[in-house]
């Protein structure tokens, strides 16, 4: 077992005071017996600058007093220390960088932030290489920071290249970091994650009231959201700090547990990836300017029952999703949908292939083969090679078939083709797949997701993940700001229910600007994608 820690702290504009805080938290971790501690992002200076020259002037330089003190503290405690700072690079470049110091005080690795958030784009330069995997006596470590964890590629690349423990330094006021973006990176990659976030104002205190008023949010919503945590490979947090207050969370973990990538059916979720079909992700993406389809539509999850389908179709339901391989004949579905404008999605076995099918009151409109082979269906030997988009009167629809729902790359393929809605007919095998996985697929891609499935014991399950019209601080909110930036509105099928309906918003899929200068889809990090699309 390895004892790891996450240090939660506040940072201001006084560099000396910030260093003192960092050293004090490293000392606390050493006193707690930690072998590794993670500190937040931008520990040297508040991430708020007058201009690029100011950011460059306040940044650390290799071997300066700030970094030498951190290195010496790591050596004093014989501990690994990961800290996020800004670094002044040659040629006037300034990067947000994660540094890993070893137990002898030596610099073992550095990771320049590749996905910048909001005003960081004004003052910093993105990293121009992928984050390294660092082999240590503790295990294989990977580093990333904040916004890099709001999309899947950086953490995914680290896991695919062998990282067992991911170290995430944050500078975030978003409440959905702790509830979604941090734990999902552990679960989808079956790795450990240690994440350290800030508390206290993330903007200069004297300017905070005016900035908050301009954005239309309470000033305390621009404080670090805390909830630093240590997360197991199944997505379960094993230690979590409070949302306010300086803190240190500690846990004893078995890092080697991250070597088991098997789902309950025996599928290795990384080995089952298909890099060759992800190559479209390398292409540049131009954000859509035109509105998506209709503003709102009604989607439903339903059991495979003709009478229930007919009742939904007779109402105002636009899309129905049944579980995969639903026990109902296509002819009965067609009859139930006749004289309606309702579309229905389920899947069928087609010899040695597994097809998603889109059905209306006339017949089968489209088919989508499952793209990934998994152990659950040994007969599936002919997977598809492309994810297709279907144009409907109210938006662009993608079908995600069965275990394709496990792979973040599947939904990225839908997003770069400007899908508005994704229908998922699946069989969830682990709790994270619905609670974290599909919620994140909606959030990181700006997709409405409607998912229906059966539990391993045969009960109907599923959820509808609808994009909220309240997204980021760069749009006008219709409700009070809660700190949730991108988490979708989730309608879960109640236990024992035969169906559930909710409103989805196809038009909201167009808005992918999570902050100033940061597009969730067009801004995909190039270097991790290169790693993910090579076998």
Steps between C-alpha positions, in 0.01 A plus 500: 500500500611855423390800706403794278365844582328797338566846644218754476605861546450864405738711289521878455730749331770495772750244368686468830177432689396247238831316537461493878154346461628236259789403726269480801268263313793286384609481864149391600510226239841387624377492858204288384741246352411569138740370238349731236309827523322697228461878526263715292560687177656850486648476849752779442257779411129558460400428141409861423730736314496845345655368177735235361810686615366506855435124487852438369656721769319322785574150373755264651827416330677163532698483821376832640438560869136384484569172323823431689311528826237252380771260382681526834177428688441190287848381589455580870194274518630243250174555313373549145350847455290608204435874478344725237666836422557732207840479331676776303627332184753631249371736235241658726278191528327429831352160579281355770711204605477201731834406659576169672783500753641174630599400855854622439380841384570430136257610226359178353266647241302798384171539316397821325125550498367429150139619542471853635186636665352842441733790584794258511489525122579871531807460720645150455620276218368144463734205530648378174550135596307226674532450875759237592445173684759492778621161625578510872544244780144588605356426155444668166381857553332745264426869550225729374328819610144624546354571152699206362273282713176654370567324169609139475806500275786595734413251774411238240837538328682461831303184584548348154875561534504311829442749782354344814460813714390836358583822685257786432572854623200732479418870522123471466180648639288242313292279729485225238876440511460292815167342412585406141822599325745371762350157577404415141866513388576228754203281407520516120873418505505279810779702663551681830457878506629742763351845445584817694283811458515854635286674760465873551466772234629409155506868403661797680288570807466877436370437149282201583170683573510697175591193293226294667244774433605518135456124467177500699614251766553518877864581586546179697424301184835624367685324782677169452245221532722278715392135536851377426486124480662163448305273264520125448508335155125430518425872538432483875654783705688352796581838660336839437566843649230751581395762245645778716807528719862395481534124531713195436337172398698178532439140393691174476461359150612197303638665186539162323121459508497734199657226289169311491305656212230234487131567501288235679456310170878475464540774239822700532359850444828638367601201286154502337553850364532539121751778429467464122136609500573803719718670238223751407563653844829639366323730255441864587142584587326825414231593754148519363348843467147403396246392758441131554155353448197568719553671834346222711375149443372221724700179532404184684645176627257210474467128555452292184122501518291585191215657697737722699678605180169583333391709800824700492472549122143626539624770734772754433799264510751554219758231583466171685801286594462133597773281651734317265367178343152590622261206507251637248460455127580790271162453331329555836703816558407634157134433566520677837659808337261516203335839441747674732816707457682299766832329441622199698846352555598151609748238377483166319741217433586486130689172463848570632431873542307706755295783347330799648178568310299818459133424439194710417139418404610380157798280582873500568652833396865441590742246643819555698737206564670471839858621461682313778527129570460404865491174694128534570405398145746238369289477183572863410785451254403761239510845660434817306771749409316834503250684715232656284273796569131499407324822406156527662255792480596615850874429506794274422488157665775247570439140609742352754464124507553278803849510644604787272362707790812408704734693274531880519635493145160387368330814620784720380439358151136609535596845626741585217219414257277747681252257647237660720356187662647155565276198558670224700360147525732321737543269799683680783713261705654741753337787692730769354384436144171685550580727795834629368572366154197610301462820701856589399441404137221759496705762688833479320345487152186712547273214398151408614519132593207260536605159635296189568624165614454198718683437825687167528193355675267611219335810647441802277745784564617817336506879514445808285783756502367831369717801427409791721443844347708632792857424392821668623524862609511622141126462447216668687361266766126451539549382859738585784854382428571184700863442408409223257664578167432212261321215683184407307153487649453132581167317515558151637257216441343432843555146635226269382357748249415395144610830350578866549487815284684832505555808288824512300642805319662421163573869437726520807751265336624793291633686806833337584688803637564397858683827559656788309719348229437140611287282273434151637507338155694728265768539768581130533867455599700384196786311662290260712282433195809400306576245772140374510476445125814291466474128567 
